[in-house]
Amino acid sequence: MDVRQLSFRLLQVYIRVVQLGSISAAARALHLTQPTVSLQLKKLSEVLNEPLLHSHAGSLQPTAAGQALYQAACDVLSRFDDLAGEISELHAGRRGSLSIAVVNTAQYLMPRILAPFYRRFPQIEVTLHIGNRAHILSRFEQQQDDIYLFSHPPGGEHVLATPIVKNPLQLIAPLEHWAVGQRQLDFTRLKQERFLLREPGSATRMMFEAWLSSQGIQLSHSMQIESNEAIRLSVAAGLGLSVISGHTLLEGREKLAVLDVAGFPLNSHWYLVRNADKRLSYAAQSLTQFIAAHLPECIEPDWLLDKLKV
């Protein structure tokens, strides 16, 4: 048997003849002529080199070979019906997979987006990559993921960056610090303090240093720590002060104070970033549409918790 001579239409005709037990009835159901249906049956019989049907009690019944063909044809067409359903689900963005890469600080935000997203689209598989800015920039340049989350997006004509949520940078101190409770403190009174900074290239550090430069201020003491958790713990222990994303404070259990300093918090946003030249998968489109519907462009972190409870 040469299966290359078979077609879906041949199998559909044969299935309908077996189900109805009549060539004329099958022809009417398929909107074909009786000679056309008879010709299709003859071709099938020649391909298998076996008789497929015989007459019994005024009805066409499959032979042993015909029954085997009927079962196989039903299996094949049923599988392709399933495929059609799966493709429809993919097109609708209800199934599929997507890869997201976020900078370290965004790990506090993205799970709060993905949890309600998963509840609405349980058939979409998401892979989440987390790293420092340099690592995520490298992934972006190599286009290893569908969507990226930056607080300071890369530049270039091929970059599409959409602000989705405010990311205020707060100045934090240990609870017993002398500046706690003071109002609209002038930062120059703090410049002799030790400041705990993220690694060079960190968006938080770049924004803080840009602000210092705009104010003509130079820090006297600083210490580099490459982890938000370690920075929070260090500030709580009295090692120094720090400027940190408000989103990281939502998750920390350390006892910290947010200082009321003139010019703070520094205004920043989280940006949803993708390559303009790369087509978004249907699953990725579902996520971006979900974010657009549930996260207005400017949301304070304390609103975020309630906003994402959908």
Contacts in CASP RR format, 6 or more apart in sequence:
PFRMAT RR
TARGET T0000
AUTHOR 0000-0000-0000
METHOD contacts of the structure
MODEL  1
MDVRQLSFRLLQVYIRVVQLGSISAAARALHLTQPTVSLQLKKLSEVLNE
PLLHSHAGSLQPTAAGQALYQAACDVLSRFDDLAGEISELHAGRRGSLSI
AVVNTAQYLMPRILAPFYRRFPQIEVTLHIGNRAHILSRFEQQQDDIYLF
SHPPGGEHVLATPIVKNPLQLIAPLEHWAVGQRQLDFTRLKQERFLLREP
GSATRMMFEAWLSSQGIQLSHSMQIESNEAIRLSVAAGLGLSVISGHTLL
EGREKLAVLDVAGFPLNSHWYLVRNADKRLSYAAQSLTQFIAAHLPECIE
PDWLLDKLKV
1 47 0 8 1.000
1 48 0 8 1.000
1 49 0 8 1.000
2 47 0 8 1.000
5 43 0 8 1.000
5 47 0 8 1.000
6 44 0 8 1.000
6 47 0 8 1.000
8 76 0 8 1.000
8 77 0 8 1.000
8 80 0 8 1.000
9 40 0 8 1.000
10 40 0 8 1.000
10 43 0 8 1.000
10 44 0 8 1.000
11 73 0 8 1.000
11 76 0 8 1.000
11 77 0 8 1.000
12 30 0 8 1.000
12 77 0 8 1.000
13 26 0 8 1.000
13 30 0 8 1.000
13 32 0 8 1.000
13 37 0 8 1.000
13 40 0 8 1.000
13 41 0 8 1.000
14 40 0 8 1.000
14 41 0 8 1.000
14 44 0 8 1.000
14 52 0 8 1.000
14 69 0 8 1.000
14 70 0 8 1.000
14 73 0 8 1.000
15 70 0 8 1.000
15 73 0 8 1.000
15 74 0 8 1.000
15 77 0 8 1.000
16 26 0 8 1.000
16 29 0 8 1.000
16 30 0 8 1.000
17 23 0 8 1.000
17 26 0 8 1.000
17 37 0 8 1.000
17 41 0 8 1.000
17 53 0 8 1.000
17 60 0 8 1.000
18 53 0 8 1.000
18 60 0 8 1.000
18 62 0 8 1.000
18 66 0 8 1.000
18 70 0 8 1.000
19 26 0 8 1.000
20 26 0 8 1.000
20 29 0 8 1.000
21 59 0 8 1.000
21 60 0 8 1.000
21 61 0 8 1.000
22 59 0 8 1.000
22 60 0 8 1.000
23 34 0 8 1.000
23 37 0 8 1.000
23 38 0 8 1.000
23 41 0 8 1.000
23 60 0 8 1.000
24 34 0 8 1.000
26 32 0 8 1.000
26 37 0 8 1.000
27 33 0 8 1.000
27 34 0 8 1.000
27 36 0 8 1.000
27 37 0 8 1.000
30 37 0 8 1.000
41 52 0 8 1.000
41 53 0 8 1.000
44 52 0 8 1.000
44 69 0 8 1.000
45 51 0 8 1.000
45 52 0 8 1.000
48 65 0 8 1.000
48 66 0 8 1.000
48 69 0 8 1.000
50 63 0 8 1.000
50 65 0 8 1.000
50 66 0 8 1.000
51 63 0 8 1.000
51 65 0 8 1.000
52 62 0 8 1.000
52 63 0 8 1.000
52 65 0 8 1.000
52 66 0 8 1.000
52 69 0 8 1.000
53 60 0 8 1.000
53 61 0 8 1.000
53 62 0 8 1.000
53 63 0 8 1.000
53 66 0 8 1.000
54 60 0 8 1.000
54 61 0 8 1.000
54 63 0 8 1.000
55 61 0 8 1.000
62 69 0 8 1.000
62 70 0 8 1.000
86 95 0 8 1.000
89 95 0 8 1.000
89 123 0 8 1.000
90 96 0 8 1.000
90 282 0 8 1.000
90 283 0 8 1.000
91 282 0 8 1.000
92 282 0 8 1.000
93 121 0 8 1.000
93 124 0 8 1.000
93 282 0 8 1.000
93 283 0 8 1.000
93 285 0 8 1.000
93 286 0 8 1.000
94 121 0 8 1.000
94 123 0 8 1.000
94 124 0 8 1.000
94 286 0 8 1.000
95 123 0 8 1.000
95 124 0 8 1.000
95 283 0 8 1.000
96 123 0 8 1.000
96 124 0 8 1.000
96 125 0 8 1.000
96 281 0 8 1.000
96 282 0 8 1.000
96 283 0 8 1.000
97 124 0 8 1.000
97 125 0 8 1.000
97 126 0 8 1.000
97 127 0 8 1.000
97 281 0 8 1.000
97 283 0 8 1.000
98 124 0 8 1.000
98 125 0 8 1.000
98 126 0 8 1.000
98 127 0 8 1.000
98 146 0 8 1.000
98 147 0 8 1.000
98 281 0 8 1.000
98 283 0 8 1.000
98 284 0 8 1.000
98 287 0 8 1.000
99 126 0 8 1.000
99 127 0 8 1.000
99 129 0 8 1.000
99 144 0 8 1.000
99 145 0 8 1.000
99 146 0 8 1.000
99 147 0 8 1.000
100 110 0 8 1.000
100 126 0 8 1.000
100 127 0 8 1.000
100 128 0 8 1.000
100 129 0 8 1.000
100 145 0 8 1.000
100 146 0 8 1.000
100 147 0 8 1.000
100 148 0 8 1.000
100 149 0 8 1.000
100 287 0 8 1.000
101 128 0 8 1.000
101 129 0 8 1.000
101 130 0 8 1.000
101 131 0 8 1.000
101 136 0 8 1.000
101 139 0 8 1.000
101 140 0 8 1.000
101 144 0 8 1.000
101 145 0 8 1.000
101 147 0 8 1.000
101 148 0 8 1.000
101 149 0 8 1.000
102 109 0 8 1.000
102 110 0 8 1.000
102 128 0 8 1.000
102 129 0 8 1.000
102 130 0 8 1.000
102 131 0 8 1.000
102 136 0 8 1.000
102 148 0 8 1.000
102 149 0 8 1.000
103 130 0 8 1.000
103 131 0 8 1.000
103 132 0 8 1.000
103 133 0 8 1.000
103 136 0 8 1.000
103 149 0 8 1.000
103 150 0 8 1.000
103 151 0 8 1.000
103 203 0 8 1.000
104 130 0 8 1.000
104 131 0 8 1.000
104 132 0 8 1.000
104 227 0 8 1.000
104 228 0 8 1.000
105 151 0 8 1.000
105 167 0 8 1.000
105 203 0 8 1.000
105 204 0 8 1.000
105 228 0 8 1.000
105 245 0 8 1.000
105 247 0 8 1.000
105 248 0 8 1.000
106 130 0 8 1.000
106 149 0 8 1.000
106 150 0 8 1.000
106 151 0 8 1.000
106 247 0 8 1.000
106 270 0 8 1.000
107 130 0 8 1.000
108 228 0 8 1.000
108 245 0 8 1.000
108 247 0 8 1.000
108 248 0 8 1.000
108 250 0 8 1.000
108 251 0 8 1.000
109 149 0 8 1.000
109 165 0 8 1.000
109 247 0 8 1.000
109 270 0 8 1.000
109 304 0 8 1.000
110 128 0 8 1.000
110 149 0 8 1.000
112 304 0 8 1.000
112 305 0 8 1.000
112 308 0 8 1.000
113 290 0 8 1.000
113 291 0 8 1.000
113 294 0 8 1.000
113 295 0 8 1.000
113 308 0 8 1.000
114 126 0 8 1.000
114 128 0 8 1.000
115 308 0 8 1.000
116 290 0 8 1.000
116 294 0 8 1.000
116 308 0 8 1.000
116 309 0 8 1.000
116 310 0 8 1.000
117 124 0 8 1.000
117 126 0 8 1.000
117 287 0 8 1.000
117 290 0 8 1.000
118 124 0 8 1.000
118 126 0 8 1.000
119 310 0 8 1.000
120 290 0 8 1.000
120 310 0 8 1.000
121 283 0 8 1.000
121 286 0 8 1.000
121 290 0 8 1.000
124 283 0 8 1.000
124 286 0 8 1.000
124 287 0 8 1.000
126 287 0 8 1.000
129 136 0 8 1.000
129 139 0 8 1.000
129 144 0 8 1.000
129 145 0 8 1.000
132 199 0 8 1.000
132 201 0 8 1.000
132 202 0 8 1.000
132 226 0 8 1.000
133 150 0 8 1.000
133 152 0 8 1.000
133 201 0 8 1.000
133 202 0 8 1.000
133 203 0 8 1.000
134 201 0 8 1.000
136 148 0 8 1.000
136 150 0 8 1.000
137 154 0 8 1.000
139 145 0 8 1.000
139 148 0 8 1.000
140 148 0 8 1.000
140 154 0 8 1.000
140 273 0 8 1.000
140 275 0 8 1.000
143 275 0 8 1.000
143 278 0 8 1.000
146 274 0 8 1.000
146 280 0 8 1.000
146 281 0 8 1.000
146 283 0 8 1.000
146 284 0 8 1.000
147 272 0 8 1.000
147 273 0 8 1.000
147 274 0 8 1.000
147 280 0 8 1.000
147 284 0 8 1.000
147 287 0 8 1.000
147 288 0 8 1.000
148 272 0 8 1.000
148 273 0 8 1.000
148 274 0 8 1.000
149 270 0 8 1.000
149 271 0 8 1.000
149 272 0 8 1.000
149 273 0 8 1.000
150 161 0 8 1.000
150 203 0 8 1.000
150 270 0 8 1.000
150 271 0 8 1.000
150 273 0 8 1.000
151 167 0 8 1.000
151 203 0 8 1.000
151 204 0 8 1.000
151 207 0 8 1.000
151 245 0 8 1.000
151 268 0 8 1.000
151 269 0 8 1.000
151 270 0 8 1.000
151 271 0 8 1.000
152 203 0 8 1.000
152 206 0 8 1.000
152 207 0 8 1.000
152 268 0 8 1.000
152 271 0 8 1.000
153 159 0 8 1.000
153 161 0 8 1.000
153 271 0 8 1.000
153 273 0 8 1.000
154 273 0 8 1.000
155 161 0 8 1.000
157 276 0 8 1.000
158 275 0 8 1.000
158 276 0 8 1.000
158 277 0 8 1.000
159 273 0 8 1.000
159 275 0 8 1.000
159 276 0 8 1.000
160 273 0 8 1.000
160 274 0 8 1.000
160 275 0 8 1.000
160 276 0 8 1.000
161 271 0 8 1.000
161 272 0 8 1.000
161 273 0 8 1.000
162 271 0 8 1.000
162 272 0 8 1.000
162 273 0 8 1.000
163 269 0 8 1.000
163 270 0 8 1.000
163 271 0 8 1.000
163 297 0 8 1.000
163 298 0 8 1.000
164 269 0 8 1.000
164 270 0 8 1.000
164 271 0 8 1.000
164 272 0 8 1.000
164 291 0 8 1.000
164 292 0 8 1.000
164 295 0 8 1.000
164 297 0 8 1.000
165 269 0 8 1.000
165 270 0 8 1.000
165 295 0 8 1.000
165 297 0 8 1.000
165 298 0 8 1.000
165 299 0 8 1.000
165 304 0 8 1.000
166 267 0 8 1.000
166 268 0 8 1.000
166 269 0 8 1.000
166 270 0 8 1.000
166 298 0 8 1.000
166 299 0 8 1.000
166 300 0 8 1.000
166 301 0 8 1.000
167 245 0 8 1.000
167 246 0 8 1.000
167 247 0 8 1.000
167 268 0 8 1.000
167 269 0 8 1.000
167 270 0 8 1.000
168 245 0 8 1.000
168 246 0 8 1.000
168 265 0 8 1.000
168 266 0 8 1.000
168 267 0 8 1.000
168 268 0 8 1.000
168 300 0 8 1.000
168 301 0 8 1.000
169 204 0 8 1.000
169 207 0 8 1.000
169 208 0 8 1.000
169 243 0 8 1.000
169 244 0 8 1.000
169 245 0 8 1.000
169 246 0 8 1.000
169 264 0 8 1.000
169 265 0 8 1.000
169 266 0 8 1.000
169 268 0 8 1.000
170 243 0 8 1.000
170 244 0 8 1.000
170 245 0 8 1.000
170 246 0 8 1.000
170 249 0 8 1.000
170 258 0 8 1.000
170 264 0 8 1.000
170 265 0 8 1.000
171 190 0 8 1.000
171 241 0 8 1.000
171 242 0 8 1.000
171 243 0 8 1.000
171 258 0 8 1.000
171 259 0 8 1.000
171 261 0 8 1.000
171 264 0 8 1.000
171 265 0 8 1.000
172 232 0 8 1.000
172 235 0 8 1.000
172 241 0 8 1.000
172 242 0 8 1.000
172 243 0 8 1.000
172 244 0 8 1.000
172 249 0 8 1.000
172 256 0 8 1.000
172 257 0 8 1.000
172 258 0 8 1.000
172 259 0 8 1.000
173 179 0 8 1.000
173 180 0 8 1.000
173 235 0 8 1.000
173 240 0 8 1.000
173 241 0 8 1.000
173 256 0 8 1.000
173 257 0 8 1.000
173 259 0 8 1.000
174 235 0 8 1.000
174 236 0 8 1.000
174 237 0 8 1.000
174 238 0 8 1.000
174 240 0 8 1.000
174 255 0 8 1.000
174 256 0 8 1.000
174 257 0 8 1.000
175 236 0 8 1.000
175 255 0 8 1.000
175 256 0 8 1.000
175 257 0 8 1.000
177 238 0 8 1.000
177 241 0 8 1.000
177 257 0 8 1.000
177 259 0 8 1.000
179 185 0 8 1.000
179 189 0 8 1.000
179 190 0 8 1.000
179 259 0 8 1.000
179 261 0 8 1.000
180 257 0 8 1.000
180 259 0 8 1.000
181 257 0 8 1.000
181 259 0 8 1.000
181 260 0 8 1.000
182 259 0 8 1.000
182 260 0 8 1.000
183 260 0 8 1.000
184 260 0 8 1.000
184 261 0 8 1.000
184 262 0 8 1.000
185 259 0 8 1.000
185 260 0 8 1.000
185 261 0 8 1.000
185 262 0 8 1.000
186 261 0 8 1.000
186 262 0 8 1.000
187 215 0 8 1.000
187 217 0 8 1.000
187 261 0 8 1.000
187 262 0 8 1.000
187 263 0 8 1.000
187 264 0 8 1.000
188 217 0 8 1.000
190 241 0 8 1.000
190 259 0 8 1.000
190 261 0 8 1.000
191 217 0 8 1.000
191 218 0 8 1.000
191 219 0 8 1.000
191 220 0 8 1.000
192 220 0 8 1.000
192 221 0 8 1.000
193 220 0 8 1.000
193 221 0 8 1.000
193 240 0 8 1.000
193 241 0 8 1.000
194 221 0 8 1.000
194 222 0 8 1.000
194 223 0 8 1.000
194 239 0 8 1.000
194 240 0 8 1.000
194 241 0 8 1.000
195 219 0 8 1.000
195 221 0 8 1.000
195 222 0 8 1.000
195 223 0 8 1.000
195 240 0 8 1.000
195 241 0 8 1.000
195 242 0 8 1.000
195 243 0 8 1.000
196 222 0 8 1.000
196 223 0 8 1.000
196 224 0 8 1.000
196 225 0 8 1.000
196 231 0 8 1.000
196 234 0 8 1.000
196 235 0 8 1.000
196 239 0 8 1.000
196 240 0 8 1.000
196 241 0 8 1.000
196 242 0 8 1.000
197 205 0 8 1.000
197 208 0 8 1.000
197 222 0 8 1.000
197 223 0 8 1.000
197 224 0 8 1.000
197 225 0 8 1.000
197 242 0 8 1.000
198 204 0 8 1.000
198 205 0 8 1.000
198 224 0 8 1.000
198 225 0 8 1.000
198 226 0 8 1.000
198 228 0 8 1.000
198 231 0 8 1.000
199 205 0 8 1.000
199 224 0 8 1.000
199 226 0 8 1.000
200 224 0 8 1.000
203 268 0 8 1.000
204 243 0 8 1.000
204 244 0 8 1.000
204 245 0 8 1.000
207 266 0 8 1.000
207 268 0 8 1.000
208 243 0 8 1.000
208 266 0 8 1.000
211 263 0 8 1.000
211 266 0 8 1.000
212 218 0 8 1.000
212 219 0 8 1.000
223 239 0 8 1.000
223 240 0 8 1.000
225 231 0 8 1.000
225 234 0 8 1.000
228 244 0 8 1.000
228 245 0 8 1.000
228 248 0 8 1.000
229 252 0 8 1.000
231 242 0 8 1.000
231 244 0 8 1.000
232 244 0 8 1.000
232 248 0 8 1.000
232 249 0 8 1.000
232 252 0 8 1.000
232 254 0 8 1.000
232 256 0 8 1.000
233 254 0 8 1.000
234 240 0 8 1.000
234 242 0 8 1.000
235 241 0 8 1.000
235 242 0 8 1.000
235 254 0 8 1.000
235 256 0 8 1.000
236 254 0 8 1.000
236 255 0 8 1.000
236 256 0 8 1.000
241 259 0 8 1.000
243 264 0 8 1.000
243 266 0 8 1.000
245 268 0 8 1.000
246 265 0 8 1.000
246 301 0 8 1.000
247 301 0 8 1.000
247 304 0 8 1.000
249 256 0 8 1.000
249 258 0 8 1.000
249 301 0 8 1.000
250 301 0 8 1.000
250 304 0 8 1.000
250 305 0 8 1.000
269 297 0 8 1.000
269 298 0 8 1.000
272 288 0 8 1.000
272 291 0 8 1.000
274 280 0 8 1.000
274 284 0 8 1.000
280 288 0 8 1.000
294 307 0 8 1.000
294 308 0 8 1.000
294 310 0 8 1.000
295 304 0 8 1.000
295 307 0 8 1.000
295 308 0 8 1.000
299 307 0 8 1.000
END
